[in-house]
Amino acid sequence: MNMMKIFRRFAFLTAAVLMLCFTADAQRKKNDKPKDELSEEQRINLTYNYYNASKEKMLGNLDKAADLYAACLRIDPKHAASMYEIATIYMVQKKQHDAEYFAKAAAEKEPDNIWYQLLLAEIYQNSTKFDEAAKIYEELIKKNPERLDFYFDLASIHLYNNKHAEAIKVYDKIESIAGIDKDLSVQKERLYLKLNKVDKAAAELEKLIAKFPHDLEAYSYLVELYQVNNQQEKAYEVIRRMQEKAPESAYVYLALAEYYRHKGEKDKSFENLKAAFSKTDLESEIKIKVLTSYLPLVNQSDDMLTQSLTLARILAETHPAEATSHAVYGDFLFIGKKLEEARTSYRLSLQQENKNYNVWQQLLVIDWQLNDFTAMLSESEEALSLFPSQPAIYLLNGVAKSSNKKHEEAIKTLLAGSKMVVDNDAQLGEFYSNLADNYNAVKKYEDSDKYYEKALDLDPKNITVLNNYSYYLSLRGEKLEKAATMSKLSNELSEGNPSYQDTYAWVLYRQNKFSEAKEWLEKALASGGDKNDTILEHYGDVLYKLGDASKAFEYWQKAKQAGPGSEQLEKKISDKKLYE
């Protein structure tokens, strides 16, 4: 039982027990108990202390409350209500031995008080004294045979105590009172299976089917039981009975799919699974559960990915008004790297229900991966209005603003979002890195360097930060030794990355180490940078510095064909001369 539930129970009891305090004398006379009468002054003090104890308890001042309840017991050592309250405090404080002592005393003083008995049973259960707890519930059931909740609690205690047969007996008693119930029958079936009594487990399900002959889910449980226990013919016989009741039911197709899967007939299994998914009488939750079983397999098998995509598409088609069905289809499309289609599915999901944070985050990530920063900006703005306390949305919105050249706005968003990050250094590092990039873009270099340093304090091996920081330092011609150290480390951490190789080459270039720069640019070109305008232009610049103007001109032309290049590229080509 959680703390809130305990306090709710005790808050309710406070008023009742106060009344008991006032009527204690009358109750004793009625029961002909010994007349250990309290004086008028004692009764007043008892009531006053109990009231203040209950108030302190409600305020969460448990130690003070316990002291005041103890004061009540010094006035009246037989005051069961105070014993009970002290026990509840000790239970919350995990003082099991002390809690048990006072709960047992209260229960013995007033054996007919259900609340006292329940507390003692709970303490016994928490202390794994299951037999003692069971005895309390057995007594409660004798006195309150109509209380089905006591039967369920007793059964739970037997389950905790691994007395499955005893739990089944209690469930049988519940069934004799309330009638056959699906959940109860399935629970008994599971327990019989744990006892290796397959026939009795099957008999429970047959009873359920007899009671609800048109409930095909009950048949499905029986099919599953026989299949798990390698009794395939019996499983098929149950499926045949299902077909007689409803030949086109999704549950029939599901059962056939599982039957053929066990037989190793994969194609037949999948065909029946598709048929089941196409039926609207099968809840989307069950279909999603089936799709979840594909998740560990889709990255290992193209066939499994194809199957999961097919089933997820059918799910979305048969449940078009359910946001979750489109979101799940989007997830599998994303896994299959079908980004445009995944984005469409996520947008359809959000049209049905726009409060799913995970869908928004996934949508924005796809916008980013597709380099659609216009969509990313507008959609991240909407997401931010819905989730103003989620730092990841601030980060994505900041990236979108930065990519749309709105650097000042990006800085404001990123600063606000960074203050919301809690216990997540990786995410905080992303904020610092993006802040540094944006401060650099607006030429606030001191702030830029500060946030790069903060990012590296969190993760000294953050490759992106090492590369960007060193590159921007090289462009400014500042701290070149530091830039060289960082850039070299980024290349050690990620070998063969043409962008990182280009950065290191450019740091060397700025240090007038042109031959070494040429070697690293050749590595970058060989690593796939031969179509990158920046790398091609840099190689031309190095060649010019090394005295090969004609070859430099050739690479400047290649740079122009590959992309826009730097602001000086056109002038370099027209004048066949290096401009920096």
C-alpha positions as semicolon CSV with decimal commas, in nm:
position;residue;x (nm);y (nm);z (nm)
1;M;0,000;0,000;0,000
2;N;0,150;0,337;-0,089
3;M;0,192;0,625;0,156
4;M;-0,091;0,834;0,011
5;K;-0,335;0,547;0,051
6;I;-0,224;0,499;0,412
7;F;-0,274;0,866;0,493
8;R;-0,616;0,873;0,326
9;R;-0,722;0,583;0,544
10;F;-0,587;0,751;0,857
11;A;-0,738;1,090;0,779
12;F;-1,076;0,920;0,761
13;L;-1,017;0,746;1,092
14;T;-0,911;1,060;1,277
15;A;-1,261;1,200;1,312
16;A;-1,405;0,860;1,395
17;V;-1,152;0,790;1,666
18;L;-1,202;1,133;1,822
19;M;-1,566;1,036;1,860
20;L;-1,457;0,707;2,014
21;C;-1,254;0,900;2,269
22;F;-1,563;1,087;2,384
23;T;-1,772;0,768;2,404
24;A;-1,507;0,543;2,557
25;D;-1,675;0,529;2,897
26;A;-2,016;0,440;2,754
27;Q;-1,864;0,164;2,540
28;R;-1,686;0,012;2,839
29;K;-2,009;0,012;3,043
30;K;-2,194;-0,150;2,755
31;N;-1,936;-0,431;2,730
32;D;-1,909;-0,470;3,107
33;K;-1,532;-0,407;3,089
34;P;-1,331;-0,327;3,401
35;K;-1,395;0,031;3,502
36;D;-1,050;0,183;3,480
37;E;-1,223;0,516;3,467
38;L;-1,035;0,823;3,345
39;S;-1,086;1,145;3,525
40;E;-1,247;1,433;3,346
41;E;-0,908;1,601;3,319
42;Q;-0,751;1,286;3,173
43;R;-1,026;1,252;2,913
44;I;-0,975;1,614;2,807
45;N;-0,598;1,570;2,785
46;L;-0,641;1,247;2,591
47;T;-0,869;1,411;2,339
48;Y;-0,644;1,717;2,309
49;N;-0,327;1,511;2,253
50;Y;-0,498;1,282;2,005
51;Y;-0,632;1,578;1,808
52;N;-0,289;1,743;1,791
53;A;-0,121;1,414;1,704
54;S;-0,356;1,362;1,411
55;K;-0,299;1,720;1,295
56;E;0,080;1,677;1,302
57;K;0,046;1,352;1,113
58;M;-0,158;1,515;0,840
59;L;0,112;1,784;0,814
60;G;0,377;1,514;0,769
61;N;0,545;1,569;1,107
62;L;0,553;1,200;1,185
63;D;0,799;1,198;1,476
64;K;0,608;1,471;1,655
65;A;0,280;1,289;1,587
66;A;0,424;0,964;1,729
67;D;0,531;1,145;2,048
68;L;0,180;1,286;2,094
69;Y;0,016;0,946;2,033
70;A;0,257;0,802;2,290
71;A;0,139;1,071;2,531
72;C;-0,216;0,942;2,474
73;L;-0,103;0,593;2,574
74;R;0,056;0,727;2,892
75;I;-0,283;0,866;2,982
76;D;-0,473;0,554;2,872
77;P;-0,251;0,246;2,807
78;K;-0,551;0,071;2,650
79;H;-0,615;0,336;2,387
80;A;-0,618;0,115;2,076
81;A;-0,662;0,405;1,833
82;S;-0,327;0,553;1,940
83;M;-0,159;0,214;1,908
84;Y;-0,297;0,188;1,558
85;E;-0,178;0,535;1,458
86;I;0,172;0,476;1,596
87;A;0,187;0,150;1,399
88;T;0,099;0,331;1,077
89;I;0,375;0,586;1,138
90;Y;0,634;0,318;1,204
91;M;0,523;0,131;0,894
92;V;0,578;0,441;0,680
93;Q;0,918;0,486;0,845
94;K;1,009;0,124;0,761
95;K;1,034;0,031;1,130
96;Q;0,868;-0,303;1,074
97;H;0,932;-0,455;1,417
98;D;0,792;-0,156;1,607
99;A;0,499;-0,126;1,365
100;E;0,412;-0,490;1,419
101;Y;0,424;-0,452;1,800
102;F;0,175;-0,164;1,811
103;A;-0,050;-0,301;1,533
104;K;-0,073;-0,634;1,712
105;A;-0,158;-0,459;2,040
106;A;-0,436;-0,257;1,872
107;A;-0,577;-0,565;1,697
108;E;-0,583;-0,759;2,026
109;K;-0,755;-0,475;2,210
110;E;-1,028;-0,446;1,949
111;P;-1,047;-0,774;1,753
112;D;-1,366;-0,668;1,575
113;N;-1,210;-0,355;1,428
114;I;-1,152;-0,444;1,062
115;W;-0,908;-0,158;1,004
116;Y;-0,682;-0,278;1,284
117;Q;-0,683;-0,632;1,153
118;L;-0,607;-0,516;0,798
119;L;-0,311;-0,308;0,915
120;L;-0,163;-0,599;1,107
121;A;-0,212;-0,829;0,805
122;E;-0,037;-0,578;0,581
123;I;0,257;-0,549;0,820
124;Y;0,284;-0,927;0,837
125;Q;0,280;-0,941;0,459
126;N;0,551;-0,674;0,432
127;S;0,762;-0,880;0,672
128;T;0,698;-1,196;0,462
129;K;0,505;-1,350;0,750
130;F;0,252;-1,478;0,502
131;D;0,103;-1,752;0,719
132;E;0,020;-1,502;0,996
133;A;-0,132;-1,263;0,742
134;A;-0,339;-1,545;0,592
135;K;-0,481;-1,635;0,936
136;I;-0,603;-1,278;0,981
137;Y;-0,784;-1,283;0,646
138;E;-0,935;-1,623;0,721
139;E;-1,083;-1,479;1,040
140;L;-1,204;-1,170;0,857
141;I;-1,376;-1,390;0,599
142;K;-1,550;-1,592;0,872
143;K;-1,689;-1,271;1,019
144;N;-1,757;-1,102;0,685
145;P;-1,835;-1,379;0,430
146;E;-1,984;-1,126;0,187
147;R;-1,659;-0,928;0,150
148;L;-1,510;-1,063;-0,176
149;D;-1,214;-0,826;-0,144
150;F;-1,097;-1,025;0,159
151;Y;-1,100;-1,344;-0,049
152;F;-0,890;-1,178;-0,320
153;D;-0,644;-1,047;-0,061
154;L;-0,614;-1,393;0,090
155;A;-0,551;-1,545;-0,252
156;S;-0,280;-1,283;-0,318
157;I;-0,107;-1,372;0,007
158;H;-0,106;-1,740;-0,093
159;L;0,046;-1,641;-0,428
160;Y;0,320;-1,440;-0,255
161;N;0,382;-1,744;-0,039
162;N;0,398;-1,970;-0,350
163;K;0,100;-2,170;-0,225
164;H;-0,067;-2,195;-0,563
165;A;-0,301;-2,478;-0,469
166;E;-0,430;-2,278;-0,170
167;A;-0,485;-1,975;-0,393
168;I;-0,688;-2,188;-0,635
169;K;-0,912;-2,301;-0,346
170;V;-0,981;-1,939;-0,256
171;Y;-1,058;-1,855;-0,619
172;D;-1,295;-2,153;-0,631
173;K;-1,476;-2,008;-0,330
174;I;-1,502;-1,669;-0,500
175;E;-1,637;-1,840;-0,810
176;S;-1,900;-2,024;-0,603
177;I;-2,019;-1,688;-0,469
178;A;-1,988;-1,460;-0,773
179;G;-2,005;-1,704;-1,064
180;I;-1,761;-1,779;-1,344
181;D;-1,550;-1,482;-1,448
182;K;-1,299;-1,468;-1,734
183;D;-1,016;-1,306;-1,539
184;L;-1,062;-1,551;-1,255
185;S;-1,070;-1,852;-1,487
186;V;-0,755;-1,740;-1,668
187;Q;-0,579;-1,684;-1,336
188;K;-0,669;-2,037;-1,222
189;E;-0,553;-2,174;-1,555
190;R;-0,214;-2,005;-1,512
191;L;-0,182;-2,143;-1,160
192;Y;-0,264;-2,497;-1,270
193;L;0,005;-2,467;-1,537
194;K;0,256;-2,365;-1,269
195;L;0,158;-2,682;-1,087
196;N;0,211;-2,878;-1,415
197;K;-0,156;-2,975;-1,421
198;V;-0,228;-2,910;-1,789
199;D;-0,553;-3,107;-1,790
200;K;-0,695;-2,907;-1,498
201;A;-0,584;-2,582;-1,665
202;A;-0,766;-2,686;-1,982
203;A;-1,072;-2,783;-1,779
204;E;-1,089;-2,432;-1,634
205;L;-1,095;-2,284;-1,982
206;E;-1,354;-2,535;-2,098
207;K;-1,575;-2,421;-1,807
208;L;-1,527;-2,064;-1,924
209;I;-1,617;-2,156;-2,283
210;A;-1,926;-2,343;-2,165
211;K;-2,038;-2,035;-1,973
212;F;-1,957;-1,794;-2,259
213;P;-1,976;-2,005;-2,577
214;H;-1,951;-1,706;-2,810
215;D;-1,646;-1,549;-2,644
216;L;-1,376;-1,642;-2,895
217;E;-1,102;-1,500;-2,676
218;A;-1,169;-1,781;-2,429
219;Y;-1,112;-2,032;-2,710
220;S;-0,788;-1,849;-2,796
221;Y;-0,658;-1,905;-2,443
222;L;-0,722;-2,276;-2,481
223;V;-0,551;-2,286;-2,821
224;E;-0,250;-2,112;-2,669
225;L;-0,242;-2,358;-2,380
226;Y;-0,233;-2,660;-2,611
227;Q;0,026;-2,503;-2,841
228;V;0,260;-2,410;-2,559
229;N;0,238;-2,767;-2,434
230;N;0,300;-2,914;-2,785
231;Q;-0,049;-3,057;-2,821
232;Q;-0,101;-2,933;-3,175
233;E;-0,389;-3,159;-3,269
234;K;-0,590;-3,051;-2,967
235;A;-0,509;-2,689;-3,055
236;Y;-0,640;-2,738;-3,407
237;E;-0,956;-2,903;-3,277
238;V;-1,029;-2,594;-3,066
239;I;-0,965;-2,372;-3,370
240;R;-1,216;-2,581;-3,565
241;R;-1,472;-2,518;-3,291
242;M;-1,396;-2,146;-3,316
243;Q;-1,456;-2,155;-3,693
244;E;-1,795;-2,311;-3,637
245;K;-1,890;-2,020;-3,411
246;A;-1,747;-1,737;-3,623
247;P;-1,549;-1,841;-3,930
248;E;-1,446;-1,484;-4,024
249;S;-1,347;-1,369;-3,677
250;A;-1,006;-1,214;-3,628
251;Y;-0,950;-1,447;-3,333
252;V;-0,981;-1,746;-3,565
253;Y;-0,718;-1,604;-3,797
254;L;-0,492;-1,519;-3,504
255;A;-0,520;-1,873;-3,372
256;L;-0,444;-2,015;-3,717
257;A;-0,145;-1,785;-3,752
258;E;-0,003;-1,913;-3,425
259;Y;-0,086;-2,272;-3,514
260;Y;0,100;-2,254;-3,846
261;R;0,390;-2,070;-3,682
262;H;0,436;-2,359;-3,441
263;K;0,428;-2,598;-3,736
264;G;0,697;-2,398;-3,915
265;E;0,467;-2,297;-4,204
266;K;0,571;-1,931;-4,205
267;D;0,387;-1,819;-4,518
268;K;0,053;-1,960;-4,399
269;S;0,114;-1,807;-4,058
270;F;0,173;-1,461;-4,203
271;E;-0,125;-1,480;-4,437
272;N;-0,354;-1,554;-4,142
273;L;-0,190;-1,280;-3,939
274;K;-0,265;-1,029;-4,218
275;A;-0,623;-1,151;-4,228
276;A;-0,654;-1,101;-3,852
277;F;-0,513;-0,749;-3,875
278;S;-0,762;-0,657;-4,147
279;K;-1,054;-0,730;-3,912
280;T;-1,199;-0,445;-3,711
281;D;-1,329;-0,684;-3,443
282;L;-0,970;-0,728;-3,325
283;E;-0,876;-0,441;-3,094
284;S;-0,587;-0,221;-3,202
285;E;-0,420;-0,288;-2,865
286;I;-0,384;-0,658;-2,952
287;K;-0,248;-0,574;-3,297
288;I;0,006;-0,336;-3,144
289;K;0,109;-0,607;-2,900
290;V;0,176;-0,840;-3,194
291;L;0,376;-0,567;-3,371
292;T;0,579;-0,508;-3,055
293;S;0,702;-0,867;-3,079
294;Y;0,859;-0,775;-3,415
295;L;1,075;-0,497;-3,271
296;P;1,369;-0,718;-3,163
297;L;1,369;-0,883;-3,509
298;V;1,332;-0,601;-3,763
299;N;1,695;-0,492;-3,750
300;Q;1,815;-0,849;-3,798
301;S;1,593;-0,959;-4,084
302;D;1,466;-0,782;-4,395
303;D;1,174;-1,028;-4,406
304;M;1,070;-0,934;-4,054
305;L;1,091;-0,564;-4,140
306;T;0,878;-0,617;-4,451
307;Q;0,620;-0,814;-4,252
308;S;0,607;-0,555;-3,974
309;L;0,560;-0,272;-4,224
310;T;0,276;-0,460;-4,392
311;L;0,101;-0,529;-4,062
312;A;0,154;-0,174;-3,937
313;R;0,005;-0,037;-4,261
314;I;-0,300;-0,261;-4,222
315;L;-0,331;-0,145;-3,860
316;A;-0,339;0,219;-3,969
317;E;-0,587;0,144;-4,249
318;T;-0,830;-0,049;-4,028
319;H;-0,813;0,200;-3,741
320;P;-0,782;0,535;-3,923
321;A;-0,938;0,736;-3,641
322;E;-0,689;0,615;-3,379
323;A;-0,381;0,830;-3,331
324;T;-0,178;0,540;-3,193
325;S;-0,224;0,328;-3,506
326;H;-0,069;0,600;-3,725
327;A;0,207;0,658;-3,471
328;V;0,298;0,288;-3,466
329;Y;0,302;0,276;-3,847
330;G;0,527;0,583;-3,839
331;D;0,763;0,407;-3,598
332;F;0,808;0,109;-3,830
333;L;0,847;0,334;-4,134
334;F;1,115;0,523;-3,945
335;I;1,293;0,198;-3,861
336;G;1,275;0,111;-4,229
337;K;1,431;0,451;-4,314
338;K;1,121;0,558;-4,507
339;L;1,139;0,907;-4,363
340;E;0,889;1,091;-4,582
341;E;0,625;0,823;-4,529
342;A;0,700;0,811;-4,157
343;R;0,656;1,186;-4,134
344;T;0,318;1,161;-4,306
345;S;0,205;0,896;-4,056
346;Y;0,319;1,099;-3,758
347;R;0,133;1,401;-3,890
348;L;-0,182;1,192;-3,933
349;S;-0,141;1,073;-3,574
350;L;-0,115;1,430;-3,449
351;Q;-0,424;1,529;-3,645
352;Q;-0,616;1,276;-3,434
353;E;-0,444;1,359;-3,105
354;N;-0,188;1,637;-3,074
355;K;-0,082;1,581;-2,713
356;N;0,154;1,287;-2,771
357;Y;0,497;1,424;-2,686
358;N;0,691;1,127;-2,828
359;V;0,524;1,166;-3,168
360;W;0,610;1,536;-3,180
361;Q;0,971;1,466;-3,093
362;Q;0,998;1,194;-3,357
363;L;0,838;1,421;-3,618
364;L;1,086;1,700;-3,548
365;V;1,380;1,461;-3,566
366;I;1,261;1,351;-3,911
367;D;1,228;1,715;-4,021
368;W;1,588;1,758;-3,912
369;Q;1,708;1,446;-4,093
370;L;1,529;1,558;-4,410
371;N;1,690;1,903;-4,379
372;D;1,341;2,050;-4,395
373;F;1,412;2,331;-4,154
374;T;1,113;2,536;-4,267
375;A;0,877;2,258;-4,154
376;M;1,091;2,195;-3,849
377;L;1,061;2,558;-3,742
378;S;0,682;2,580;-3,773
379;E;0,620;2,237;-3,620
380;S;0,863;2,291;-3,334
381;E;0,687;2,621;-3,255
382;E;0,356;2,435;-3,226
383;A;0,516;2,161;-3,016
384;L;0,669;2,425;-2,788
385;S;0,326;2,576;-2,725
386;L;0,199;2,231;-2,621
387;F;0,501;2,125;-2,416
388;P;0,654;2,440;-2,267
389;S;0,847;2,247;-2,002
390;Q;1,018;1,990;-2,227
391;P;1,384;2,082;-2,286
392;A;1,417;1,856;-2,593
393;I;1,157;2,067;-2,777
394;Y;1,353;2,385;-2,696
395;L;1,665;2,219;-2,833
396;L;1,493;2,117;-3,157
397;N;1,332;2,460;-3,192
398;G;1,672;2,620;-3,139
399;V;1,824;2,402;-3,411
400;A;1,540;2,497;-3,647
401;K;1,586;2,868;-3,580
402;S;1,961;2,839;-3,623
403;S;1,920;2,657;-3,954
404;N;1,686;2,933;-4,069
405;K;1,956;3,194;-3,985
406;K;1,757;3,324;-3,687
407;H;2,057;3,305;-3,458
408;E;1,954;3,563;-3,199
409;E;1,616;3,394;-3,157
410;A;1,789;3,056;-3,140
411;I;2,011;3,181;-2,859
412;K;1,710;3,294;-2,653
413;T;1,535;2,960;-2,701
414;L;1,844;2,755;-2,623
415;L;1,923;2,955;-2,310
416;A;1,566;2,906;-2,185
417;G;1,570;2,534;-2,260
418;S;1,911;2,474;-2,103
419;K;1,775;2,593;-1,768
420;M;1,513;2,316;-1,775
421;V;1,757;2,027;-1,813
422;V;1,774;1,804;-1,505
423;D;2,032;1,527;-1,455
424;N;2,105;1,489;-1,826
425;D;2,460;1,595;-1,910
426;A;2,437;1,467;-2,267
427;Q;2,135;1,687;-2,339
428;L;2,288;1,984;-2,160
429;G;2,599;1,940;-2,372
430;E;2,382;1,962;-2,684
431;F;2,240;2,292;-2,562
432;Y;2,589;2,431;-2,492
433;S;2,720;2,315;-2,829
434;N;2,434;2,477;-3,018
435;L;2,462;2,794;-2,814
436;A;2,832;2,812;-2,902
437;D;2,756;2,765;-3,272
438;N;2,496;3,043;-3,269
439;Y;2,711;3,284;-3,070
440;N;2,985;3,226;-3,327
441;A;2,740;3,301;-3,608
442;V;2,663;3,643;-3,458
443;K;3,034;3,703;-3,392
444;K;3,006;3,694;-3,013
445;Y;3,322;3,491;-2,994
446;E;3,383;3,521;-2,621
447;D;3,039;3,371;-2,547
448;S;3,091;3,112;-2,818
449;D;3,418;2,995;-2,667
450;K;3,264;2,993;-2,320
451;Y;2,988;2,753;-2,421
452;Y;3,224;2,529;-2,618
453;E;3,434;2,502;-2,303
454;K;3,124;2,424;-2,093
455;A;3,026;2,151;-2,339
456;L;3,376;2,000;-2,321
457;D;3,368;2,014;-1,941
458;L;3,065;1,784;-1,957
459;D;3,216;1,559;-2,225
460;P;3,584;1,611;-2,317
461;K;3,542;1,369;-2,609
462;N;3,242;1,532;-2,774
463;I;3,355;1,496;-3,135
464;T;3,120;1,757;-3,279
465;V;3,230;2,019;-3,029
466;L;3,598;1,936;-3,075
467;N;3,563;1,975;-3,452
468;N;3,348;2,289;-3,458
469;Y;3,542;2,469;-3,186
470;S;3,876;2,399;-3,352
471;Y;3,746;2,498;-3,697
472;Y;3,608;2,832;-3,581
473;L;3,931;2,906;-3,395
474;S;4,123;2,833;-3,715
475;L;3,902;3,071;-3,914
476;R;3,975;3,342;-3,658
477;G;4,342;3,248;-3,642
478;E;4,324;3,226;-3,262
479;K;4,449;2,963;-3,013
480;L;4,579;2,754;-3,301
481;E;4,773;2,514;-3,080
482;K;4,459;2,442;-2,881
483;A;4,264;2,408;-3,206
484;A;4,520;2,161;-3,342
485;T;4,503;1,949;-3,025
486;M;4,124;1,935;-3,032
487;S;4,104;1,864;-3,405
488;K;4,364;1,589;-3,384
489;L;4,165;1,426;-3,102
490;S;3,842;1,439;-3,306
491;N;4,019;1,254;-3,589
492;E;4,148;0,993;-3,347
493;L;3,798;0,941;-3,211
494;S;3,639;0,922;-3,558
495;E;3,887;0,804;-3,817
496;G;3,816;0,861;-4,185
497;N;3,569;1,147;-4,140
498;P;3,639;1,391;-4,428
499;S;3,490;1,687;-4,244
500;Y;3,713;1,634;-3,939
501;Q;4,016;1,575;-4,163
502;D;3,943;1,901;-4,345
503;T;3,923;2,087;-4,014
504;Y;4,262;1,956;-3,902
505;A;4,407;2,045;-4,242
506;W;4,274;2,398;-4,211
507;V;4,422;2,440;-3,865
508;L;4,758;2,331;-4,010
509;Y;4,706;2,574;-4,298
510;R;4,653;2,860;-4,054
511;Q;4,976;2,753;-3,882
512;N;5,153;2,781;-4,222
513;K;5,215;2,406;-4,223
514;F;5,108;2,376;-4,587
515;S;5,265;2,041;-4,670
516;E;5,100;1,873;-4,370
517;A;4,773;2,047;-4,456
518;K;4,798;1,907;-4,810
519;E;4,839;1,553;-4,674
520;W;4,529;1,583;-4,455
521;L;4,321;1,736;-4,734
522;E;4,419;1,446;-4,958
523;K;4,297;1,213;-4,684
524;A;3,970;1,407;-4,676
525;L;3,932;1,381;-5,054
526;A;4,002;1,007;-5,043
527;S;3,749;0,964;-4,759
528;G;3,461;1,097;-4,970
529;G;3,524;1,470;-4,961
530;D;3,592;1,492;-5,334
531;K;3,239;1,626;-5,388
532;N;3,246;1,876;-5,101
533;D;3,289;2,237;-5,215
534;T;3,468;2,347;-4,896
535;I;3,721;2,064;-4,902
536;L;3,789;2,114;-5,274
537;E;3,838;2,488;-5,228
538;H;4,067;2,435;-4,931
539;Y;4,277;2,194;-5,134
540;G;4,309;2,457;-5,407
541;D;4,419;2,715;-5,148
542;V;4,690;2,483;-5,013
543;L;4,812;2,403;-5,365
544;Y;4,840;2,776;-5,436
545;K;5,044;2,826;-5,119
546;L;5,272;2,545;-5,230
547;G;5,331;2,716;-5,565
548;D;5,102;2,508;-5,790
549;A;4,870;2,786;-5,915
550;S;4,737;2,595;-6,217
551;K;4,636;2,295;-6,006
552;A;4,487;2,532;-5,751
553;F;4,274;2,692;-6,025
554;E;4,154;2,344;-6,129
555;Y;4,033;2,263;-5,776
556;W;3,867;2,601;-5,734
557;Q;3,666;2,523;-6,045
558;K;3,574;2,182;-5,905
559;A;3,463;2,353;-5,584
560;K;3,234;2,584;-5,780
561;Q;3,077;2,285;-5,956
562;A;3,019;2,111;-5,622
563;G;2,858;2,403;-5,438
564;P;2,865;2,773;-5,359
565;G;3,202;2,771;-5,183
566;S;3,333;3,073;-4,994
567;E;3,261;3,439;-5,070
568;Q;3,606;3,468;-5,233
569;L;3,572;3,164;-5,460
570;E;3,445;3,353;-5,765
571;K;3,723;3,609;-5,734
572;K;3,986;3,335;-5,696
573;I;3,867;3,178;-6,020
574;S;3,837;3,503;-6,216
575;D;4,179;3,633;-6,107
576;K;4,344;3,291;-6,074
577;K;4,478;3,415;-5,746
578;L;4,435;3,327;-5,379
579;Y;4,229;3,564;-5,165
580;E;4,191;3,506;-4,791
